[in-house]
Amino acid sequence: MARLMSRLLPDPGAGRVLVLCTAVASLGNGLYVTGGAVYFVHVVGLSPGQVGIGMSLAGILALALGVPAGQLADRVGPRGTTAVFALGKAAALAGAAFVHSFSAYLVMAVALGLAEQSGNVARGTLVAGVMGREGRVRISAYMRSVFNGGFSLASLAAGLVIAADSKTAFLSLFWGNAVAMVLVAALYMRLPGVPGIPRAPRGERPRGVVRDVPYLLVAQVSGIARIGPTALAVGLPLWLVVHTDAPRALAAWIMLVNTLMVVFLQVRMARDADTVRGAARLQRLTAVVLAVACAVTALTGSMPGWAAATVLLAVAVLFTFGEIWGEAARWGLRYELAPANAQGQYLGAFATGDAFALIAGPALVTTVPDRFGGPGWLLIAVLFLGVLAASGPAVRWAERTRVPETGTAGVPVTTKT
């Protein structure tokens, strides 16, 4: 047990508090994400399409406001900003209990999405400020490992609520998540304070992130790799059920394999991501393994059931390696290539690279293989090969435009104009 806890938790201190915050938040998120959509359709009476519209609108607006949220964290300090966004999420979740129409649902969904995404940006800034250059990637890996474990456990609990089919039970999901976020806000305030960075005089301000094209390009390239987890969670189960003779129950085992691998391997496999060179190498590995996973999936449509099941389990392992390496690469690149005095706004901008994966990813991994069969997976593999081709040049361009001067954290403080 001690060895298991050492894998899941960092040494006592600020890092452990951050991981504890993530664990509590993951339990709340697992409750809401699993049961929330069912509640709004089954109890409130919204259509699945209306629920989807609200989620998509919230995601798009949240990405657009990531940079302002990061700037706020930079200016006033990330600890308090992160706690405030956690309380905002709690308020939005509490408000979900009073949603009785589509318009009210849209307001709630947008408020929740803004608080969630803005909180993620502020939290990333807090991690950078509290842990420093040496510890920020490693703690990010611990946080993701614990989040996946907690989310999965909470999803199982939410499944029991769905089976109970009671409005009171459904509302407990919202209230449980809201209470969790209040607790998370209190835990954030136990961390060391990170001072805000005063706004520099007009003539001494570095260029803003919206003009840092190399950094934004790296964000876009990295974001495309996030289609991999969507392919595993959405595209692969659908392919398994519709286009193969593999047992349908295998879809649940695929996600179990993914969860266990992330929980126990994420920290170990993120060790090389704390430098630009190491993160860039992991990003290339991500593109290769995701392309191979798609190519192998294309072969399973014509296999006997037992063979297809075996190969699809192996494919799930490949997709998960791509997910683990891809996330580690993102942490390294977004932190290392961002100026030390503007981590918040740069992390907010880096999140915009997720737009294509969030908006087009689900449709891509479902409709393309469904329409074209195995060759559809090969088309998706070509997309990942494009990431492989673009990754090196994009990262090298971003490196060349960093100024070698360093601040107290040992990272670039500005970029070339």
Backbone torsions as a table, in degrees:
resi	resn	phi	psi	omega
1	MET	NA	-40.6	179.3
2	ALA	-62.5	-39.4	178.8
3	ARG	-66.7	-39.2	178.3
4	LEU	-63.1	-44.5	-179.5
5	MET	-65.6	-33.6	179.0
6	SER	-67.2	-27.7	177.2
7	ARG	-76.7	-33.5	-174.8
8	LEU	-91.6	-20.5	-175.8
9	LEU	-126.9	140.3	174.1
10	PRO	-77.3	179.8	177.9
11	ASP	-63.0	156.0	178.8
12	PRO	-56.8	146.7	-178.8
13	GLY	136.6	-160.7	-176.8
14	ALA	-61.0	-37.8	179.7
15	GLY	-60.8	-41.0	179.4
16	ARG	-67.4	-35.7	177.0
17	VAL	-63.5	-42.3	177.4
18	LEU	-60.8	-41.5	178.9
19	VAL	-67.3	-37.9	177.1
20	LEU	-63.4	-42.0	175.5
21	CYS	-57.0	-44.0	-179.4
22	THR	-65.2	-40.1	180.0
23	ALA	-61.6	-45.9	179.9
24	VAL	-64.9	-43.9	-180.0
25	ALA	-63.6	-36.2	-178.6
26	SER	-66.2	-35.9	177.2
27	LEU	-63.9	-43.5	177.8
28	GLY	-64.9	-43.9	-179.3
29	ASN	-63.9	-40.3	179.2
30	GLY	-61.5	-37.9	177.4
31	LEU	-63.6	-47.7	-175.0
32	TYR	-72.6	-48.9	-173.9
33	VAL	-62.0	-39.0	-178.1
34	THR	-72.1	-41.2	-174.4
35	GLY	-104.1	-14.8	-174.4
36	GLY	-62.1	-49.1	-177.8
37	ALA	-61.9	-40.0	179.1
38	VAL	-62.3	-41.0	179.6
39	TYR	-61.8	-47.9	-176.1
40	PHE	-66.6	-28.8	177.7
41	VAL	-83.9	-48.8	-171.3
42	HIS	-79.7	-36.1	-175.6
43	VAL	-100.9	-50.3	-177.8
44	VAL	-73.5	-33.6	178.0
45	GLY	100.2	13.5	176.3
46	LEU	-75.7	159.1	175.7
47	SER	-84.9	156.9	175.6
48	PRO	-57.1	-34.5	177.8
49	GLY	-63.8	-40.3	179.0
50	GLN	-65.7	-40.0	177.4
51	VAL	-63.2	-42.2	178.2
52	GLY	-63.4	-39.4	178.5
53	ILE	-61.8	-44.7	179.5
54	GLY	-61.6	-42.0	-180.0
55	MET	-67.0	-40.8	180.0
56	SER	-66.8	-44.4	179.4
57	LEU	-61.6	-42.5	178.8
58	ALA	-62.3	-41.9	-179.3
59	GLY	-65.1	-42.2	-178.8
60	ILE	-65.9	-46.9	-179.3
61	LEU	-65.6	-36.5	-179.5
62	ALA	-65.1	-41.0	177.9
63	LEU	-63.8	-39.6	-177.8
64	ALA	-65.5	-29.5	-177.4
65	LEU	-97.8	10.3	-179.4
66	GLY	-64.3	-41.3	-179.2
67	VAL	-64.8	-49.1	176.2
68	PRO	-57.9	-37.6	177.8
69	ALA	-63.7	-40.3	177.9
70	GLY	-66.7	-38.8	177.1
71	GLN	-62.7	-39.1	177.7
72	LEU	-62.3	-43.9	178.3
73	ALA	-63.2	-38.6	177.4
74	ASP	-62.8	-42.5	-171.9
75	ARG	-77.7	-47.8	-173.0
76	VAL	-99.7	-7.0	-179.4
77	GLY	105.5	134.3	-173.0
78	PRO	-76.4	-23.8	-176.6
79	ARG	-65.3	-54.9	179.9
80	GLY	-64.7	-37.6	179.9
81	THR	-62.7	-43.7	179.4
82	THR	-63.3	-42.0	179.3
83	ALA	-64.3	-40.6	179.6
84	VAL	-64.0	-42.1	178.5
85	PHE	-65.6	-34.1	176.1
86	ALA	-64.1	-40.8	176.7
87	LEU	-67.5	-35.4	175.6
88	GLY	-62.4	-39.5	176.9
89	LYS	-65.1	-39.9	177.7
90	ALA	-60.7	-42.1	179.5
91	ALA	-64.2	-41.7	179.3
92	ALA	-63.9	-39.7	179.1
93	LEU	-67.0	-39.5	176.5
94	ALA	-63.4	-37.5	178.3
95	GLY	-67.0	-23.3	-179.4
96	ALA	-60.7	-26.7	179.7
97	ALA	-67.6	-16.6	-177.3
98	PHE	-107.4	14.1	178.8
99	VAL	-82.0	123.1	179.1
100	HIS	-132.7	7.0	-179.2
101	SER	-149.2	166.6	-179.9
102	PHE	-65.3	-40.4	-179.3
103	SER	-64.3	-41.9	178.2
104	ALA	-65.9	-36.7	177.7
105	TYR	-63.9	-40.4	178.6
106	LEU	-60.6	-44.4	179.6
107	VAL	-60.9	-46.3	-179.1
108	MET	-63.9	-45.2	-177.2
109	ALA	-64.0	-41.4	179.6
110	VAL	-67.1	-44.7	179.0
111	ALA	-60.6	-42.4	179.8
112	LEU	-66.1	-43.3	179.7
113	GLY	-63.8	-41.2	178.8
114	LEU	-64.7	-43.6	179.5
115	ALA	-65.6	-39.0	-178.7
116	GLU	-65.9	-53.6	-176.2
117	GLN	-68.5	-42.7	178.8
118	SER	-63.7	-36.8	176.7
119	GLY	-65.2	-37.0	177.7
120	ASN	-63.5	-41.9	179.2
121	VAL	-64.8	-47.3	179.7
122	ALA	-63.0	-37.7	179.1
123	ARG	-65.4	-39.8	176.2
124	GLY	-61.0	-39.6	176.5
125	THR	-65.1	-38.2	178.1
126	LEU	-65.3	-42.2	178.1
127	VAL	-59.7	-44.2	179.9
128	ALA	-63.2	-40.9	-177.6
129	GLY	-72.6	-38.9	-176.3
130	VAL	-79.9	-41.5	-172.9
131	MET	-92.5	-21.2	-178.9
132	GLY	74.3	178.8	-176.0
133	ARG	-63.0	-35.0	-174.3
134	GLU	-73.2	-27.0	-171.9
135	GLY	-116.0	-7.2	-170.3
136	ARG	-69.0	-38.7	179.6
137	VAL	-70.9	-42.5	-179.2
138	ARG	-62.5	-44.1	179.0
139	ILE	-67.1	-35.7	175.7
140	SER	-59.1	-38.5	178.2
141	ALA	-66.5	-44.3	175.9
142	TYR	-58.5	-43.7	-177.7
143	MET	-63.0	-40.9	-179.5
144	ARG	-69.7	-39.6	178.4
145	SER	-59.4	-48.1	-179.3
146	VAL	-68.1	-36.7	180.0
147	PHE	-61.0	-45.4	-179.0
148	ASN	-62.4	-41.4	178.6
149	GLY	-64.9	-47.1	-179.9
150	GLY	-65.6	-39.8	179.4
151	PHE	-61.5	-42.8	-178.6
152	SER	-65.1	-43.1	178.5
153	LEU	-63.0	-42.2	179.8
154	ALA	-67.3	-33.5	178.1
155	SER	-63.7	-38.4	176.6
156	LEU	-63.0	-41.9	178.1
157	ALA	-64.2	-39.6	178.4
158	ALA	-64.6	-32.2	176.7
159	GLY	-61.1	-35.8	176.7
160	LEU	-66.0	-37.4	178.4
161	VAL	-65.6	-42.5	178.8
162	ILE	-61.9	-40.4	179.3
163	ALA	-65.4	-33.1	179.0
164	ALA	-67.3	-29.0	174.5
165	ASP	54.8	48.4	179.3
166	SER	-123.5	137.5	178.9
167	LYS	-61.0	-41.2	178.9
168	THR	-61.9	-40.9	179.2
169	ALA	-65.6	-40.6	178.3
170	PHE	-62.8	-43.5	-179.2
171	LEU	-64.0	-26.7	177.4
172	SER	-63.0	-26.9	176.3
173	LEU	-63.8	-45.1	-179.7
174	PHE	-66.5	-47.2	-177.7
175	TRP	-66.2	-37.1	177.8
176	GLY	-62.9	-41.8	177.6
177	ASN	-67.6	-40.5	179.9
178	ALA	-62.3	-44.8	178.2
179	VAL	-62.3	-39.7	179.0
180	ALA	-60.7	-40.8	-178.4
181	MET	-71.1	-32.3	173.7
182	VAL	-64.2	-42.3	177.2
183	LEU	-63.7	-40.3	178.5
184	VAL	-61.7	-43.0	179.0
185	ALA	-59.5	-40.9	178.8
186	ALA	-66.4	-37.8	179.2
187	LEU	-67.8	-38.0	177.8
188	TYR	-58.4	-37.7	-177.6
189	MET	-71.8	-7.4	175.1
190	ARG	-86.4	-8.1	179.6
191	LEU	-79.1	159.6	175.8
192	PRO	-59.7	144.1	177.5
193	GLY	-70.9	139.4	175.2
194	VAL	-113.5	113.8	-175.4
195	PRO	-65.7	148.0	173.6
196	GLY	-71.9	162.0	-179.2
197	ILE	-102.6	117.3	-179.0
198	PRO	-59.1	148.4	178.1
199	ARG	-69.0	126.6	-178.1
200	ALA	-71.3	154.2	173.9
201	PRO	-55.6	152.4	-172.6
202	ARG	-52.5	-44.5	-176.1
203	GLY	-73.8	-12.1	-177.2
204	GLU	-110.1	4.9	-177.4
205	ARG	-76.5	134.7	172.6
206	PRO	-69.9	159.3	179.6
207	ARG	-63.5	148.1	-179.6
208	GLY	-73.2	166.4	-176.6
209	VAL	-65.4	-27.6	-178.7
210	VAL	-66.7	-16.4	177.0
211	ARG	-101.1	-2.2	-179.9
212	ASP	-90.1	77.7	-174.5
213	VAL	-59.3	-43.2	179.5
214	PRO	-58.5	-42.1	179.4
215	TYR	-64.9	-43.7	179.5
216	LEU	-63.6	-35.5	177.8
217	LEU	-65.6	-43.3	176.2
218	VAL	-58.3	-40.4	179.0
219	ALA	-62.0	-42.2	-179.2
220	GLN	-66.8	-43.2	179.4
221	VAL	-63.0	-44.9	179.6
222	SER	-63.9	-37.1	-177.8
223	GLY	-65.2	-32.8	179.8
224	ILE	-61.0	-35.0	179.4
225	ALA	-62.3	-18.9	179.5
226	ARG	-73.4	-3.8	171.0
227	ILE	-68.0	-24.7	179.6
228	GLY	-56.2	-54.0	177.3
229	PRO	-59.1	-34.2	177.1
230	THR	-66.9	-39.1	177.3
231	ALA	-61.6	-39.8	180.0
232	LEU	-69.9	-45.5	-173.4
233	ALA	-79.6	-29.6	-174.0
234	VAL	-115.9	-54.0	-173.6
235	GLY	-69.4	-44.2	-175.8
236	LEU	-66.1	-46.4	177.1
237	PRO	-60.1	-39.9	179.0
238	LEU	-64.7	-42.4	177.4
239	TRP	-61.7	-42.7	-179.3
240	LEU	-58.7	-45.3	-175.1
241	VAL	-74.0	-41.8	-171.3
242	VAL	-89.6	-37.0	-167.8
243	HIS	-114.8	-0.7	179.6
244	THR	-128.7	168.3	176.8
245	ASP	-99.2	12.4	178.9
246	ALA	-69.0	151.3	178.4
247	PRO	-59.0	137.0	-177.5
248	ARG	-64.2	-31.7	-179.6
249	ALA	-62.1	-16.5	-179.5
250	LEU	-62.5	-25.0	180.0
251	ALA	-57.8	-40.3	179.0
252	ALA	-69.0	-37.9	179.6
253	TRP	-66.5	-33.2	177.8
254	ILE	-60.1	-45.5	-179.3
255	MET	-70.6	-30.0	176.0
256	LEU	-66.3	-43.0	176.1
257	VAL	-58.0	-44.8	-179.9
258	ASN	-60.5	-47.6	-177.0
259	THR	-62.9	-46.3	-178.2
260	LEU	-64.6	-39.6	179.2
261	MET	-64.4	-42.9	-179.7
262	VAL	-65.2	-43.5	-177.9
263	VAL	-61.1	-42.5	-171.3
264	PHE	-99.4	-13.2	-175.8
265	LEU	-115.5	-17.2	-172.5
266	GLN	-59.0	-44.5	-177.6
267	VAL	-65.3	-46.9	-177.9
268	ARG	-63.4	-39.2	-173.1
269	MET	-87.0	0.0	176.1
270	ALA	-99.0	5.9	-172.9
271	ARG	-62.8	-33.8	-175.4
272	ASP	-88.6	3.4	-172.7
273	ALA	-91.5	7.4	-176.7
274	ASP	-89.3	7.8	171.5
275	THR	-129.2	158.3	179.2
276	VAL	-61.7	-43.2	-178.6
277	ARG	-62.8	-45.1	180.0
278	GLY	-65.4	-41.4	179.4
279	ALA	-65.8	-39.4	179.0
280	ALA	-64.1	-38.7	178.6
281	ARG	-65.3	-41.9	177.8
282	LEU	-64.2	-34.3	178.4
283	GLN	-66.8	-38.1	176.5
284	ARG	-66.3	-41.3	176.2
285	LEU	-60.9	-39.3	177.8
286	THR	-57.7	-49.0	-178.2
287	ALA	-62.4	-41.7	-179.0
288	VAL	-64.1	-49.4	-174.3
289	VAL	-69.3	-32.9	177.2
290	LEU	-70.2	-38.4	176.8
291	ALA	-63.9	-43.2	178.3
292	VAL	-63.4	-42.5	179.4
293	ALA	-59.2	-42.8	178.7
294	CYS	-65.7	-42.4	-179.3
295	ALA	-63.5	-40.5	179.4
296	VAL	-69.2	-39.0	177.7
297	THR	-57.7	-36.4	-178.8
298	ALA	-59.6	-23.3	-176.7
299	LEU	-84.3	-17.1	-170.1
300	THR	-76.8	-15.8	-178.4
301	GLY	-64.5	-25.1	-177.8
302	SER	-107.5	11.4	-178.1
303	MET	-92.6	154.5	170.1
304	PRO	-60.5	160.3	-174.1
305	GLY	-56.0	-47.3	-177.6
306	TRP	-66.4	-37.7	179.4
307	ALA	-69.2	-42.4	178.8
308	ALA	-61.4	-40.7	-180.0
309	ALA	-62.7	-44.4	-179.6
310	THR	-63.3	-45.4	-178.4
311	VAL	-67.0	-39.3	-179.0
312	LEU	-66.5	-33.5	173.8
313	LEU	-64.2	-40.6	176.9
314	ALA	-65.3	-38.0	177.5
315	VAL	-62.9	-39.9	178.2
316	ALA	-60.5	-38.5	176.8
317	VAL	-63.6	-43.1	179.2
318	LEU	-63.0	-46.8	178.4
319	PHE	-59.5	-37.9	-178.5
320	THR	-70.2	-39.7	173.4
321	PHE	-58.3	-41.9	177.1
322	GLY	-61.5	-39.2	178.2
323	GLU	-65.2	-46.5	-178.2
324	ILE	-63.7	-49.8	179.0
325	TRP	-64.5	-39.6	-177.6
326	GLY	-63.9	-42.3	179.0
327	GLU	-66.6	-41.8	178.3
328	ALA	-61.9	-41.3	178.5
329	ALA	-62.6	-40.6	179.2
330	ARG	-61.2	-44.5	179.9
331	TRP	-59.6	-48.3	-178.1
332	GLY	-62.2	-45.5	-176.4
333	LEU	-70.6	-42.4	-176.2
334	ARG	-68.2	-34.6	178.9
335	TYR	-79.2	-49.6	-171.7
336	GLU	-69.0	-31.1	-178.2
337	LEU	-91.4	-3.0	-179.9
338	ALA	-93.5	141.6	176.1
339	PRO	-61.4	143.8	-178.4
340	ALA	-63.2	-27.9	-176.9
341	ASN	-94.3	11.0	179.5
342	ALA	-148.5	36.7	-177.7
343	GLN	-58.5	-40.2	-176.0
344	GLY	-61.4	-54.9	-177.4
345	GLN	-66.6	-31.4	178.4
346	TYR	-71.2	-40.2	176.9
347	LEU	-64.9	-36.6	176.0
348	GLY	-63.3	-39.7	178.3
349	ALA	-69.4	-37.1	-179.9
350	PHE	-61.9	-33.1	-179.5
351	ALA	-65.8	-23.0	178.6
352	THR	-65.4	-19.0	176.0
353	GLY	-64.6	-15.2	178.7
354	ASP	-79.4	-8.2	-171.1
355	ALA	-57.0	-47.5	-177.1
356	PHE	-63.1	-43.6	-179.9
357	ALA	-65.1	-38.7	-178.4
358	LEU	-71.8	-42.3	-173.6
359	ILE	-85.3	-48.9	-174.6
360	ALA	-96.1	-20.9	-174.2
361	GLY	-55.6	-54.2	-178.2
362	PRO	-58.3	-41.9	178.9
363	ALA	-67.0	-38.5	-177.8
364	LEU	-63.3	-47.9	-173.7
365	VAL	-80.4	-7.5	177.2
366	THR	-104.5	-51.6	-173.5
367	THR	-76.5	-37.1	-176.8
368	VAL	-66.1	-52.1	175.7
369	PRO	-63.6	-34.5	-179.0
370	ASP	-66.4	-36.0	-177.7
371	ARG	-83.6	-39.9	-173.7
372	PHE	-105.7	-3.5	-179.7
373	GLY	70.3	-145.1	-179.6
374	GLY	-53.3	-44.1	177.7
375	PRO	-58.0	-24.5	176.6
376	GLY	-63.6	-38.9	175.9
377	TRP	-66.5	-32.9	177.3
378	LEU	-66.9	-35.0	176.4
379	LEU	-64.0	-39.8	177.6
380	ILE	-67.3	-36.0	176.6
381	ALA	-60.2	-37.8	178.2
382	VAL	-62.4	-36.1	177.5
383	LEU	-60.8	-42.5	178.9
384	PHE	-69.7	-33.2	174.7
385	LEU	-65.0	-31.5	173.9
386	GLY	-63.7	-38.0	175.0
387	VAL	-61.9	-42.6	178.7
388	LEU	-59.6	-43.1	-178.0
389	ALA	-69.8	-35.8	-174.7
390	ALA	-87.1	-21.7	-171.8
391	SER	-60.8	-52.9	-177.0
392	GLY	-59.5	-53.2	178.8
393	PRO	-59.4	-39.6	-178.8
394	ALA	-64.7	-45.2	-178.5
395	VAL	-66.9	-41.4	180.0
396	ARG	-64.6	-38.0	176.8
397	TRP	-62.8	-44.2	179.1
398	ALA	-63.5	-39.9	178.0
399	GLU	-62.1	-41.7	-178.0
400	ARG	-65.2	-26.2	-177.3
401	THR	-93.0	4.1	174.2
402	ARG	-86.0	138.5	175.5
403	VAL	-80.2	134.1	-175.2
404	PRO	-70.2	-9.5	177.4
405	GLU	-63.3	145.0	-177.7
406	THR	-124.9	151.1	174.7
407	GLY	-96.0	-161.7	-175.7
408	THR	-67.1	-23.9	179.5
409	ALA	-87.2	-5.5	178.3
410	GLY	82.0	20.1	179.8
411	VAL	-122.8	160.2	-178.2
412	PRO	-56.0	142.1	-178.8
413	VAL	-102.1	-8.4	177.8
414	THR	-159.2	-178.9	179.9
415	THR	-131.1	157.9	-179.3
416	LYS	-70.7	147.7	177.1
417	THR	-94.9	NA	NA
